[in-house]
Amino acid sequence: MLTDIGYPHNVSAGVVAVAWTLHNPVVTGAIVGSRHPAQIEDLIMAGEFRLTDSEMEQIQKFLAEHA
């Protein structure tokens, strides 16, 4: 599902997941790491990537259905 959201933006599911976490109002911070330097670029991209309201709702709906 995160892959489907990221695909049109040319970003990975990981970028979408971190972006959602960083922009979720109930989350005060995110601890993320990387195993190789290329992943650091994704983390930087996640901090700059903005999900649309529709995409945020899609993720919330998925989480509610799978809780």
Buried (B, 14 or more C-beta within 10 A) or exposed (E): EBEEBBEEBEBBBBBBBBBBBBBBEEEEEBEBEEEEEEBEEBBEBBBEBEBEEEBBEBBEEEEEEEE
